[in-house]
Amino acid sequence: MDEFYETEEPAIGRTDPEAGVRRALDTLDGLDELPPAEHVARFEAVHDALRAHLSGDA
């Protein structure tokens, strides 16, 4: 039996390592509804969230 396979849900007691990335990228939802002047702040927030996630601070 192959024990290396991907599942939709993380194992009990483990966190999904990609969840932080998905949460950060989710903040881009609705970007097309915002005025372009507000895009920079949204992109900076995503960048900061990704940086914190990758460094282990999130």
Buried (B, 14 or more C-beta within 10 A) or exposed (E): EEEEEEEEEEEEEEEEEEEBBEBBEEEEEEEEEEEEEEEEEBEEEBEEBBEEBEEEEB
